[in-house]
Amino acid sequence: MNVKPDTEAPAAMSTTPLLHRDARARPRWKGSFISVLSFTIVAMVGTLMFFAHRGRHGHRANEIQGVARLPVMGYNTWNAYHCDINEELIIKTAKFMKTLGLTDAGYTHVNLDDCYSEKQRSPSGDILASKDKFPSGMKALTDQIHDLGLQAGIYSDSGWFTCQIYPGSYQNEARDAKLFQDWGFDYLKYDNCAVPFDNITRENIMGRYERMANAISDLSKSSGKPPLVLSMCQWGREQGWLWAKKYGQSWRTTNDIQPTWESIADLINQNSFYTWASDFYGHNDMDILEVGNGDLSYEEAKTHFTAWALMKSPLLISADLESASQETLEILTNPEIIAISQDPVVGTSVSPFRWGINPDYVSNVTHPAQYWSGESQNGTVFMLINTLDEPATMFFNLTESPWIRAGRQYAVRDLWAHTNNGTAVRNFTAHGVPAHGVVALLLEDAGDEPEGLWPPCAVIEWCMAEDGTMIDPDKKWSAEGREDL
Protein backbone atom coordinates (compact mmCIF):
# COMPACT_ATOMS: atom_id res chain seq x y z
CA MET A 1 0.00 0.00 0.00
CA ASN A 2 1.37 3.40 -0.98
CA VAL A 3 -0.05 6.11 1.26
CA LYS A 4 1.02 9.61 0.25
CA PRO A 5 -0.56 13.04 0.51
CA ASP A 6 -1.28 15.07 -2.61
CA THR A 7 0.92 18.13 -2.32
CA GLU A 8 -0.76 20.06 -5.12
CA ALA A 9 -4.28 21.44 -5.09
CA PRO A 10 -6.75 20.21 -7.72
CA ALA A 11 -7.35 22.49 -10.67
CA ALA A 12 -10.41 22.40 -10.67
CA MET A 13 -42.41 36.22 31.85
CA SER A 14 -44.87 37.32 34.13
CA THR A 15 -46.38 35.20 36.99
CA THR A 16 -50.07 35.15 38.02
CA PRO A 17 -50.58 34.37 41.74
CA LEU A 18 -52.67 31.32 42.53
CA LEU A 19 -54.14 33.01 45.62
CA HIS A 20 -54.65 36.71 46.23
CA ARG A 21 -54.92 37.89 49.84
CA ASP A 22 -57.28 40.89 50.19
CA ALA A 23 -58.38 42.53 53.47
CA ARG A 24 -61.90 42.80 52.08
CA ALA A 25 -62.06 39.01 51.79
CA ARG A 26 -61.56 38.35 55.54
CA PRO A 27 -65.11 37.06 56.10
CA ARG A 28 -64.14 34.19 53.79
CA TRP A 29 -60.84 33.34 55.56
CA LYS A 30 -61.96 29.86 56.52
CA GLY A 31 -62.64 28.85 52.91
CA SER A 32 -59.38 30.41 51.77
CA PHE A 33 -57.46 28.59 54.51
CA ILE A 34 -58.99 25.28 53.44
CA SER A 35 -58.10 26.03 49.82
CA VAL A 36 -54.51 26.83 50.76
CA LEU A 37 -54.25 23.73 52.92
CA SER A 38 -55.65 21.55 50.16
CA PHE A 39 -53.27 23.04 47.62
CA THR A 40 -50.32 22.54 49.98
CA ILE A 41 -51.19 18.90 50.58
CA VAL A 42 -51.57 18.26 46.86
CA ALA A 43 -48.24 19.95 46.18
CA MET A 44 -46.47 17.90 48.86
CA VAL A 45 -47.93 14.64 47.57
CA GLY A 46 -47.00 15.60 44.03
CA THR A 47 -43.45 16.40 45.11
CA LEU A 48 -43.08 13.06 46.89
CA MET A 49 -44.44 11.24 43.85
CA PHE A 50 -42.03 13.16 41.61
CA PHE A 51 -39.00 12.14 43.62
CA ALA A 52 -40.24 8.57 43.83
CA HIS A 53 -40.61 8.66 40.04
CA ARG A 54 -37.08 10.03 39.70
CA GLY A 55 -35.77 7.08 41.67
CA ARG A 56 -37.61 4.67 39.38
CA HIS A 57 -36.24 6.20 36.23
CA GLY A 58 -32.56 6.34 36.87
CA HIS A 59 -31.63 9.87 37.82
CA ARG A 60 -29.82 8.59 40.93
CA ALA A 61 -28.26 5.56 39.30
CA ASN A 62 -25.23 7.22 37.77
CA GLU A 63 -24.71 10.07 40.23
CA ILE A 64 -21.35 8.58 41.18
CA GLN A 65 -18.94 8.81 38.29
CA GLY A 66 -15.23 8.40 38.35
CA VAL A 67 -14.87 4.91 36.88
CA ALA A 68 -14.26 4.00 33.23
CA ARG A 69 -13.85 7.56 32.02
CA LEU A 70 -12.05 6.08 29.02
CA PRO A 71 -13.00 2.91 27.12
CA VAL A 72 -12.15 -0.14 29.23
CA MET A 73 -9.26 -2.22 27.94
CA GLY A 74 -8.75 -5.78 29.08
CA TYR A 75 -9.59 -9.42 28.52
CA ASN A 76 -12.90 -11.32 28.44
CA THR A 77 -13.12 -15.11 28.44
CA TRP A 78 -16.20 -15.68 26.26
CA ASN A 79 -15.07 -15.65 22.63
CA ALA A 80 -12.00 -17.72 23.38
CA TYR A 81 -13.34 -20.25 25.86
CA HIS A 82 -17.12 -19.90 26.28
CA CYS A 83 -18.02 -22.01 29.35
CA ASP A 84 -14.65 -23.81 29.56
CA ILE A 85 -13.09 -21.61 32.23
CA ASN A 86 -11.44 -22.24 35.58
CA GLU A 87 -9.16 -20.48 38.02
CA GLU A 88 -5.98 -21.93 36.52
CA LEU A 89 -6.90 -20.60 33.06
CA ILE A 90 -7.80 -17.16 34.42
CA ILE A 91 -4.52 -16.74 36.29
CA LYS A 92 -2.53 -18.09 33.36
CA THR A 93 -4.24 -15.58 31.06
CA ALA A 94 -3.55 -12.71 33.48
CA LYS A 95 0.14 -13.69 33.57
CA PHE A 96 0.26 -13.83 29.78
CA MET A 97 -1.13 -10.31 29.67
CA LYS A 98 1.89 -9.23 31.68
CA THR A 99 4.57 -11.21 29.85
CA LEU A 100 3.23 -10.43 26.35
CA GLY A 101 3.26 -6.68 26.98
CA LEU A 102 -0.51 -6.26 26.94
CA THR A 103 -0.65 -4.60 30.36
CA ASP A 104 2.09 -2.21 29.28
CA ALA A 105 -0.05 -1.39 26.23
CA GLY A 106 -2.98 -0.42 28.46
CA TYR A 107 -5.02 -3.59 29.01
CA THR A 108 -5.99 -3.54 32.69
CA HIS A 109 -8.98 -5.88 33.22
CA VAL A 110 -9.36 -9.66 33.39
CA ASN A 111 -13.08 -10.39 33.09
CA LEU A 112 -14.89 -13.67 33.65
CA ASP A 113 -17.96 -14.27 31.51
CA ASP A 114 -20.79 -16.79 32.00
CA CYS A 115 -20.55 -20.28 33.60
CA TYR A 116 -18.36 -19.53 36.64
CA SER A 117 -20.99 -20.41 39.25
CA GLU A 118 -23.03 -23.33 40.55
CA LYS A 119 -26.45 -23.81 38.98
CA GLN A 120 -28.27 -23.02 42.25
CA ARG A 121 -27.88 -20.27 44.82
CA SER A 122 -26.93 -21.08 48.40
CA PRO A 123 -29.67 -21.68 51.02
CA SER A 124 -29.15 -18.07 52.15
CA GLY A 125 -29.63 -16.83 48.56
CA ASP A 126 -26.10 -16.05 47.38
CA ILE A 127 -24.51 -17.01 44.07
CA LEU A 128 -21.95 -19.76 44.65
CA ALA A 129 -18.68 -20.03 42.74
CA SER A 130 -18.29 -23.41 41.06
CA LYS A 131 -16.43 -25.78 43.40
CA ASP A 132 -14.95 -27.62 40.45
CA LYS A 133 -13.86 -24.62 38.40
CA PHE A 134 -12.89 -22.24 41.20
CA PRO A 135 -12.04 -24.41 44.23
CA SER A 136 -10.00 -21.66 45.88
CA GLY A 137 -12.94 -19.25 45.73
CA MET A 138 -13.43 -15.94 44.02
CA LYS A 139 -11.68 -13.77 46.62
CA ALA A 140 -8.49 -15.78 46.22
CA LEU A 141 -8.83 -15.38 42.44
CA THR A 142 -9.26 -11.61 42.51
CA ASP A 143 -6.44 -11.26 45.04
CA GLN A 144 -4.08 -12.93 42.58
CA ILE A 145 -5.33 -10.75 39.72
CA HIS A 146 -4.88 -7.60 41.79
CA ASP A 147 -1.40 -8.72 42.85
CA LEU A 148 -0.51 -8.71 39.14
CA GLY A 149 -1.55 -5.05 38.95
CA LEU A 150 -4.78 -5.84 37.11
CA GLN A 151 -8.47 -5.39 37.82
CA ALA A 152 -11.07 -8.17 37.86
CA GLY A 153 -14.45 -8.41 36.16
CA ILE A 154 -17.44 -10.68 36.76
CA TYR A 155 -20.67 -11.46 34.87
CA SER A 156 -24.38 -11.66 35.66
CA ASP A 157 -27.76 -11.10 34.02
CA SER A 158 -30.75 -8.79 34.43
CA GLY A 159 -33.13 -11.77 34.22
CA TRP A 160 -33.90 -14.87 36.26
CA PHE A 161 -30.92 -16.71 34.74
CA THR A 162 -27.83 -15.99 32.68
CA CYS A 163 -27.76 -16.90 29.01
CA GLN A 164 -26.30 -20.30 29.92
CA ILE A 165 -28.96 -20.80 32.65
CA TYR A 166 -26.87 -20.07 35.71
CA PRO A 167 -28.37 -17.80 38.42
CA GLY A 168 -29.24 -14.30 37.18
CA SER A 169 -29.60 -11.22 39.36
CA TYR A 170 -33.23 -10.16 38.88
CA GLN A 171 -34.70 -9.34 42.34
CA ASN A 172 -31.24 -9.99 43.83
CA GLU A 173 -29.49 -6.89 42.54
CA ALA A 174 -28.34 -5.42 45.88
CA ARG A 175 -27.34 -8.84 47.25
CA ASP A 176 -25.33 -9.70 44.14
CA ALA A 177 -23.65 -6.31 43.80
CA LYS A 178 -22.42 -6.61 47.40
CA LEU A 179 -21.28 -10.19 46.80
CA PHE A 180 -19.32 -9.18 43.71
CA GLN A 181 -17.70 -6.35 45.67
CA ASP A 182 -16.91 -8.66 48.61
CA TRP A 183 -15.38 -11.14 46.16
CA GLY A 184 -13.08 -8.31 45.02
CA PHE A 185 -14.45 -7.59 41.55
CA ASP A 186 -14.22 -4.14 39.99
CA TYR A 187 -16.35 -4.60 36.86
CA LEU A 188 -19.69 -6.21 36.00
CA LYS A 189 -20.83 -7.36 32.58
CA TYR A 190 -24.63 -7.50 32.78
CA ASP A 191 -26.53 -9.55 30.21
CA ASN A 192 -30.13 -9.59 28.93
CA CYS A 193 -31.43 -13.18 29.01
CA ALA A 194 -34.21 -15.04 30.90
CA VAL A 195 -36.53 -12.02 30.96
CA PRO A 196 -39.29 -12.18 33.62
CA PHE A 197 -42.93 -11.86 32.56
CA ASP A 198 -44.26 -8.35 31.98
CA ASN A 199 -46.77 -8.66 34.83
CA ILE A 200 -43.80 -9.17 37.16
CA THR A 201 -41.39 -6.50 35.94
CA ARG A 202 -43.84 -3.80 34.74
CA GLU A 203 -40.67 -2.45 33.12
CA ASN A 204 -38.73 -2.47 29.88
CA ILE A 205 -35.04 -3.27 29.45
CA MET A 206 -34.08 0.17 30.76
CA GLY A 207 -35.95 -0.49 34.01
CA ARG A 208 -34.25 -3.84 34.56
CA TYR A 209 -30.82 -2.31 34.06
CA GLU A 210 -31.73 0.60 36.31
CA ARG A 211 -32.27 -1.86 39.19
CA MET A 212 -28.67 -3.04 39.11
CA ALA A 213 -27.34 0.47 38.44
CA ASN A 214 -29.12 1.75 41.56
CA ALA A 215 -27.84 -1.20 43.59
CA ILE A 216 -24.26 -0.41 42.51
CA SER A 217 -24.71 3.29 43.27
CA ASP A 218 -26.22 2.61 46.70
CA LEU A 219 -23.46 0.12 47.52
CA SER A 220 -20.76 2.60 46.57
CA LYS A 221 -22.28 5.24 48.84
CA SER A 222 -22.70 2.88 51.79
CA SER A 223 -19.29 1.21 51.44
CA GLY A 224 -17.25 4.26 50.46
CA LYS A 225 -15.68 2.23 47.65
CA PRO A 226 -15.70 3.09 43.92
CA PRO A 227 -18.74 1.74 42.06
CA LEU A 228 -18.44 -1.36 39.94
CA VAL A 229 -17.99 -0.53 36.27
CA LEU A 230 -21.33 -1.52 34.70
CA SER A 231 -21.08 -2.94 31.19
CA MET A 232 -24.62 -3.35 29.82
CA CYS A 233 -24.92 -6.25 27.41
CA GLN A 234 -28.43 -5.58 26.05
CA TRP A 235 -27.43 -6.22 22.40
CA GLY A 236 -28.61 -2.84 21.09
CA ARG A 237 -32.21 -3.44 22.15
CA GLU A 238 -34.32 -0.37 22.92
CA GLN A 239 -31.65 2.03 21.62
CA GLY A 240 -29.33 2.02 24.61
CA TRP A 241 -27.28 4.82 23.07
CA LEU A 242 -30.20 7.14 24.00
CA TRP A 243 -30.47 6.27 27.72
CA ALA A 244 -27.81 3.85 28.95
CA LYS A 245 -25.26 6.49 30.01
CA LYS A 246 -27.53 7.27 32.99
CA TYR A 247 -26.87 3.80 34.32
CA GLY A 248 -23.47 2.50 33.26
CA GLN A 249 -20.24 3.11 31.42
CA SER A 250 -20.85 1.09 28.24
CA TRP A 251 -23.76 -0.44 26.39
CA ARG A 252 -23.92 -2.99 23.62
CA THR A 253 -25.17 -1.63 20.31
CA THR A 254 -25.65 -4.82 18.26
CA ASN A 255 -26.06 -8.57 18.31
CA ASP A 256 -23.00 -10.71 19.08
CA ILE A 257 -19.86 -10.41 16.99
CA GLN A 258 -18.48 -13.32 14.94
CA PRO A 259 -14.86 -13.82 13.74
CA THR A 260 -15.73 -13.06 10.09
CA TRP A 261 -15.36 -10.06 7.83
CA GLU A 262 -19.13 -10.10 7.22
CA SER A 263 -19.76 -9.61 10.94
CA ILE A 264 -17.11 -6.90 11.29
CA ALA A 265 -18.53 -4.93 8.34
CA ASP A 266 -22.08 -5.31 9.65
CA LEU A 267 -21.17 -4.00 13.10
CA ILE A 268 -19.23 -1.04 11.68
CA ASN A 269 -22.23 -0.22 9.49
CA GLN A 270 -24.69 -0.30 12.39
CA ASN A 271 -22.49 1.78 14.67
CA SER A 272 -21.84 4.43 12.02
CA PHE A 273 -25.29 5.90 12.74
CA TYR A 274 -24.83 6.64 16.45
CA THR A 275 -21.17 7.49 16.92
CA TRP A 276 -22.33 10.71 18.64
CA ALA A 277 -23.30 8.74 21.78
CA SER A 278 -19.76 7.91 22.93
CA ASP A 279 -17.85 10.28 25.18
CA PHE A 280 -16.13 10.24 28.55
CA TYR A 281 -17.77 7.85 31.05
CA GLY A 282 -20.10 6.35 28.43
CA HIS A 283 -19.28 4.30 25.34
CA ASN A 284 -20.98 2.39 22.58
CA ASP A 285 -19.84 -1.22 23.02
CA MET A 286 -19.30 -2.90 19.65
CA ASP A 287 -18.69 -6.23 21.44
CA ILE A 288 -15.63 -8.25 22.44
CA LEU A 289 -12.68 -8.26 20.02
CA GLU A 290 -12.20 -11.16 17.61
CA VAL A 291 -8.58 -10.30 16.76
CA GLY A 292 -6.73 -13.61 16.77
CA ASN A 293 -9.86 -15.69 16.19
CA GLY A 294 -11.51 -17.34 13.20
CA ASP A 295 -10.50 -16.72 9.62
CA LEU A 296 -9.96 -12.96 9.74
CA SER A 297 -7.04 -11.96 7.55
CA TYR A 298 -4.29 -9.72 8.88
CA GLU A 299 -5.77 -6.72 7.05
CA GLU A 300 -9.31 -7.50 8.27
CA ALA A 301 -8.09 -7.83 11.85
CA LYS A 302 -6.31 -4.46 11.55
CA THR A 303 -9.52 -2.85 10.27
CA HIS A 304 -11.52 -4.48 13.07
CA PHE A 305 -9.16 -3.22 15.78
CA THR A 306 -8.79 0.25 14.25
CA ALA A 307 -12.55 0.77 13.98
CA TRP A 308 -13.20 -0.40 17.55
CA ALA A 309 -10.41 1.80 18.94
CA LEU A 310 -11.13 4.97 16.97
CA MET A 311 -14.89 4.62 17.58
CA LYS A 312 -14.09 4.48 21.33
CA SER A 313 -15.55 1.04 21.97
CA PRO A 314 -14.19 -0.94 24.92
CA LEU A 315 -11.24 -3.06 23.81
CA LEU A 316 -11.58 -6.53 25.32
CA ILE A 317 -9.30 -9.21 23.93
CA SER A 318 -10.81 -12.69 23.77
CA ALA A 319 -8.28 -14.97 22.09
CA ASP A 320 -6.08 -17.76 23.40
CA LEU A 321 -3.02 -15.74 24.43
CA GLU A 322 -0.80 -18.79 24.74
CA SER A 323 -1.08 -19.39 20.99
CA ALA A 324 -1.43 -15.78 19.85
CA SER A 325 0.64 -14.97 16.77
CA GLN A 326 3.08 -12.11 16.52
CA GLU A 327 0.72 -10.42 14.03
CA THR A 328 -2.12 -10.63 16.54
CA LEU A 329 0.01 -9.10 19.28
CA GLU A 330 1.27 -6.41 16.91
CA ILE A 331 -2.30 -5.39 16.15
CA LEU A 332 -3.48 -5.46 19.76
CA THR A 333 -0.55 -3.39 21.04
CA ASN A 334 -0.30 -0.68 18.35
CA PRO A 335 0.53 2.30 20.59
CA GLU A 336 -0.58 4.97 18.12
CA ILE A 337 -4.04 3.44 17.63
CA ILE A 338 -4.45 2.85 21.38
CA ALA A 339 -3.45 6.48 22.04
CA ILE A 340 -6.52 7.64 20.08
CA SER A 341 -8.76 5.22 21.99
CA GLN A 342 -7.40 6.39 25.34
CA ASP A 343 -7.12 10.11 24.53
CA PRO A 344 -7.53 11.91 27.90
CA VAL A 345 -8.54 15.19 26.25
CA VAL A 346 -11.00 14.16 23.53
CA GLY A 347 -13.54 11.45 24.38
CA THR A 348 -15.58 11.43 21.19
CA SER A 349 -15.59 8.89 18.35
CA VAL A 350 -14.60 9.28 14.74
CA SER A 351 -17.66 9.62 12.49
CA PRO A 352 -18.23 9.18 8.76
CA PHE A 353 -17.97 12.23 6.55
CA ARG A 354 -18.56 10.27 3.34
CA TRP A 355 -19.98 6.79 2.96
CA GLY A 356 -18.24 6.07 -0.35
CA ILE A 357 -19.76 3.18 -2.24
CA ASN A 358 -23.33 3.66 -1.03
CA PRO A 359 -25.00 7.10 -0.68
CA ASP A 360 -24.36 8.99 2.52
CA TYR A 361 -26.45 7.95 5.54
CA VAL A 362 -27.62 4.77 3.82
CA SER A 363 -27.20 1.46 5.65
CA ASN A 364 -25.25 -1.23 3.84
CA VAL A 365 -24.13 -4.29 5.80
CA THR A 366 -21.48 -5.28 3.27
CA HIS A 367 -20.22 -1.78 2.44
CA PRO A 368 -20.26 0.41 5.54
CA ALA A 369 -19.05 4.00 5.51
CA GLN A 370 -15.53 4.28 4.15
CA TYR A 371 -14.36 7.80 5.06
CA TRP A 372 -14.22 8.82 8.72
CA SER A 373 -12.66 11.59 10.80
CA GLY A 374 -12.59 12.87 14.37
CA GLU A 375 -10.79 15.05 16.84
CA SER A 376 -7.84 14.17 19.04
CA GLN A 377 -5.58 16.13 21.36
CA ASN A 378 -2.84 16.06 18.72
CA GLY A 379 -4.75 16.68 15.51
CA THR A 380 -7.44 15.30 13.23
CA VAL A 381 -7.82 11.53 12.94
CA PHE A 382 -8.83 9.93 9.64
CA MET A 383 -9.90 6.34 9.07
CA LEU A 384 -10.33 4.98 5.54
CA ILE A 385 -11.87 1.52 5.13
CA ASN A 386 -11.70 -0.32 1.83
CA THR A 387 -14.89 -2.41 1.90
CA LEU A 388 -14.20 -3.87 -1.55
CA ASP A 389 -12.90 -7.38 -2.15
CA GLU A 390 -9.92 -5.97 -4.08
CA PRO A 391 -7.30 -3.25 -3.53
CA ALA A 392 -8.50 0.31 -4.09
CA THR A 393 -7.26 3.89 -4.32
CA MET A 394 -9.03 6.14 -1.83
CA PHE A 395 -9.21 9.93 -2.24
CA PHE A 396 -10.74 12.71 -0.16
CA ASN A 397 -10.62 16.48 0.13
CA LEU A 398 -9.33 17.51 3.53
CA THR A 399 -12.17 19.95 4.19
CA GLU A 400 -14.73 17.18 3.81
CA SER A 401 -13.87 16.66 7.49
CA PRO A 402 -15.38 19.33 9.76
CA TRP A 403 -12.20 19.29 11.86
CA ILE A 404 -9.93 20.60 9.06
CA ARG A 405 -9.37 24.34 8.52
CA ALA A 406 -9.44 25.75 5.01
CA GLY A 407 -6.29 27.54 3.89
CA ARG A 408 -3.99 25.35 5.99
CA GLN A 409 -1.70 22.45 5.19
CA TYR A 410 -1.27 19.36 7.34
CA ALA A 411 1.57 17.03 8.32
CA VAL A 412 0.56 13.40 7.79
CA ARG A 413 1.30 10.59 10.23
CA ASP A 414 0.49 6.98 9.29
CA LEU A 415 -0.65 5.24 12.50
CA TRP A 416 0.03 1.73 11.19
CA ALA A 417 3.28 2.27 9.28
CA HIS A 418 4.46 4.60 12.09
CA THR A 419 5.89 6.96 9.51
CA ASN A 420 5.67 10.68 8.75
CA ASN A 421 4.38 10.94 5.20
CA GLY A 422 4.95 14.53 4.16
CA THR A 423 2.40 17.33 3.97
CA ALA A 424 -1.15 17.27 2.63
CA VAL A 425 -2.54 20.33 0.87
CA ARG A 426 -6.29 20.33 0.26
CA ASN A 427 -6.60 16.62 -0.52
CA PHE A 428 -5.14 13.18 0.14
CA THR A 429 -4.85 9.95 -1.81
CA ALA A 430 -4.12 6.50 -0.39
CA HIS A 431 -3.00 4.16 -3.16
CA GLY A 432 -3.38 0.39 -3.07
CA VAL A 433 -5.41 0.04 0.11
CA PRO A 434 -5.78 -3.75 0.55
CA ALA A 435 -9.13 -5.49 0.27
CA HIS A 436 -10.99 -5.01 3.57
CA GLY A 437 -7.97 -2.99 4.71
CA VAL A 438 -7.70 0.25 6.63
CA VAL A 439 -5.68 3.47 6.58
CA ALA A 440 -5.39 5.35 9.88
CA LEU A 441 -3.89 8.84 9.77
CA LEU A 442 -3.21 11.71 12.14
CA LEU A 443 -3.10 15.11 10.45
CA GLU A 444 -1.45 17.94 12.36
CA ASP A 445 -1.66 21.60 11.37
CA ALA A 446 1.54 22.64 9.58
CA GLY A 447 0.76 26.28 8.85
CA ASP A 448 -0.70 28.22 5.94
CA GLU A 449 -1.06 26.47 2.60
CA PRO A 450 1.17 27.71 -0.25
CA GLU A 451 0.25 30.98 -1.95
CA GLY A 452 -1.21 31.09 -5.45
CA LEU A 453 -3.35 27.94 -5.38
CA TRP A 454 -6.30 27.85 -7.71
CA PRO A 455 -9.18 27.88 -7.13
CA PRO A 456 -8.75 30.17 -4.12
CA CYS A 457 -11.32 28.16 -2.11
CA ALA A 458 -10.99 24.46 -1.29
CA VAL A 459 -14.79 24.38 -1.12
CA ILE A 460 -15.86 26.12 -4.31
CA GLU A 461 -19.53 26.61 -3.42
CA TRP A 462 -20.27 30.37 -3.29
CA CYS A 463 -16.53 31.16 -3.43
CA MET A 464 -16.29 34.90 -4.21
CA ALA A 465 -13.67 37.63 -4.54
CA GLU A 466 -13.86 40.78 -2.40
CA ASP A 467 -14.93 42.75 -5.48
CA GLY A 468 -17.90 40.45 -6.00
CA THR A 469 -16.43 38.23 -8.69
CA MET A 470 -18.02 34.79 -8.42
CA ILE A 471 -15.57 31.90 -8.58
CA ASP A 472 -18.16 29.14 -8.22
CA PRO A 473 -18.70 27.93 -11.80
CA ASP A 474 -22.26 26.92 -10.95
CA LYS A 475 -23.17 30.54 -10.20
CA LYS A 476 -23.28 32.23 -13.64
CA TRP A 477 -23.48 35.81 -12.48
CA SER A 478 -21.44 38.47 -10.72
CA ALA A 479 -22.38 39.92 -7.36
CA GLU A 480 -22.18 43.45 -8.72
CA GLY A 481 -25.57 44.01 -10.32
CA ARG A 482 -26.00 40.21 -10.68
CA GLU A 483 -24.89 40.53 -14.29
CA ASP A 484 -24.33 37.43 -16.39
CA LEU A 485 -20.70 36.47 -16.66
Buried (B, 14 or more C-beta within 10 A) or exposed (E): BEBBBBBEBBEEEEEEEEEEEEEEEEEEEEEBEEEEEEEEEEEEEEEEEEEEEEEBBBEBBBEBEEBBBBBBBBBBBBBBBEEEBBBEBBBEBBBBBBEBEBBEBBBBBBBBBBBBBBEEBEEEEBBBBBEEBBEEBBEBBBBBBBEBEBBBBBBBBBBBBBBBBBBBBBEBBBBBBBBBBEBBBBBBBBBBBBBBEEEEBEBEBBBBBBBBBBBBBBBBEEEEEEBBBBBBBBBBBBBBBEBBBBBBBBBBBBBEBBBBBEBBBBBBBBBBBBBEBBBBBBBBBBBBBBBBBBEBBBBBBBBBBBBBBBBBBBBBBBBBBEEBEEBBBEBBBBEBBBBBBBBEEBBBBBBBBBBBBBEEEEBBEBBBBBBBBBBBEBBBBBBBBBBBEEBBEBBBBBBBBEBBBEEBBBBBBBBBEEEEBBBBBBBBBBEEBBBBBBBBBBBBEBEEBEEEBEBEBBEBEEBBEEEEEBBBEEBEEBBEEEEEE
